[in-house]
């Protein structure tokens, strides 16, 4: 391996770590209600949406309006980023898959949330930023009803009336597995 190849590999490792820090910082600034901090994480043309369509903000101004309205109904929150897979498209663009959990108090109710983020990242100057963040839900349930609601498909209560979870039941591989391996009736 020559010096140029080694420098390229080192830069890729540094970029990967910068993107991981971006994702971790997101949870911190959202939980701390640091609106300037949130704004600093996103590209000017960033997209933030939920897979179910409850949120669909295009551009930084719309995204910040979205964050302000979201946190207006929440008091305390605690976001955790779990697994994170990063794939580089170019030296300045990457995509990510992040599994995440959150504990939030929304409209006075303690809620538990399991979500996935499908991210796009872009290097702007010497910083990585979110170009797109799409969140989908496994559950978003009142904490007191977690055990009762987890077994049913309509377990996303975060935005009003319950709706079906985005995953795993809606994924093509899950549906194919269920088709190929029918469950016996209870």
N, C-alpha and C positions, 0 to 999 in steps of 0.2 A: 504494500500500500504506500502510495506516495504522499507527500505533505498536503497537496491539494485535496486528495480524497479524505485524508484524516481531518482536515479543516471542515470539509463538508459534513462529515459524520458528527463532528463536535457541534457544529451549528444546528444540525437536526435535533440532537439531544437537548441543546439549549432551547430551541423552539418548542419542543415537546413539553419541557418543564414550564416554559412561559405560558403555554396554553393551559396546562393543568392549574397553574396559579390563577389564571383568568377565571376559570370555572370555580375554584375555591373562593376567590374574592367576590364573585357574584353572590354566593350565599351570605357572606359576611355583610356586604353593603345593603342587600335586601333586608336582612334581619335587623340591621342597625338603622334602617330608614335613611340611609345616606344617599339622597337623590343625586348629588354631584358625583358621588362614587359610582352609582348605577350608570349615569350618563357617560362617564369616562370609559366604560367597558364596551360600548357599542359604536359601530361605524355609523356615519351620518345617514346612510341609506339602509340601515339594518331593518330586519323583519323579526317581529316577535309575535308568535301565534300559538294557539292551542290546536291540536289535531281536530277536536270537536267543533271548532269555530267560535267558541265563546270569546276569544281574543284574536284580533288580527290587526296588529299595528305595523304600518309600513312607514319607515323613516324615524329618525331619532325623536322628533317632536311628538309624533303620535305614540311612539313607544313610551316616552316619559309620561304623557297623559295617562296611558294605560297603567303604568306602575303607580302613579299617584292615586288613581281610582281603586286599584287593587289593595293598596295598603290602607286606604281610608276605612275599609271594612275589617281590617285586621289589627289586633293589638300585638301581642307577642308572636314571634315566629322563630323557628330554628331549622334551617335548611342544611342537609348533609349531602355532599356528593360522594357517591360510592365508586363503582367501577367506571373507568373512562378509557374508551378506545379512540385513538387519534389516527387518522389516515391523511397523509399529505398528498394534495393534488399537484401543487407546484411549490416552489420555495416560499411563496407568499400567500398560499391558500391551503386550507385543510378542512376536514370535516371531523366531527366527533359524535360519539354515542355515549351518553352519560346516564347511569342509573342513579336515582336520588330518592331521598325521603325527606319529609318535612313534618314538623309538629307546628300547628298554627292555631291561633284563636281568631276565628272569623265570625263576625256578628255575634260575639259573646259565647260562641261554642268552641270547645276544644276539638280540633280535627286532626286526623292522621292522614298522611298523603304518601303514596308511592307513585313516582313518576319517572319518565324517561325524557331526556332531552336529545333531539336530533339537531346538532349544531353545525354551523359553517363559521369558520374563522378566517380572518384576513389580517395580514400584516399591514399596518399603516405606520409609516415611518419606522421606528424601532420597536413598536408595540403591536402585540396581537390583540384583536378586538373581535367581538361577536358581529358577524355579518347576518346571521340568522339564528334564531333560537325557537324551536318548535317543541312544545311540551305535550306529552300524552300521559294518560293516567291509568294505573292499575286499580287504584282506589283513592277516594277523597271522602272520608267518612267521619261522622262524629265519633270521637274517641270512645264514648260510653257505649256505642253500638257496634264497635269493630267486629267482634266475634259473630254477631248476628248478621251483619251485612257482607262480610267478606265472601261467603259462598255464593252470593247472587250476582248476576251480571250488572244490574243497575246499582252500582256502588260508587258513583261519582256524584257527590252532594255539594261540591264546592261552589256551584253557580246557580243555586236555586233548586228546582225539582231534580230528583235523581235521574241520571242518564246512564246508559251502558258504558262500561269501561272500554277504553281504547284498545287494551291488550290484556291478556294474551289472546282472548277468544276471537278477536277480529283479525289476527294475523293469518296469512295464507297457510303457513306451516302448521299452526295449531288446528285450523279448520280441517286440513287434510288428515292430520293425525286422528282427530275425533271421528272423521268419516271412516278411516281405515281401522279404527279400534273402538267400535261402539261400546258404550258402557251398559252393563246390566241394570235393569230397573231395580230400585230399592224395594 
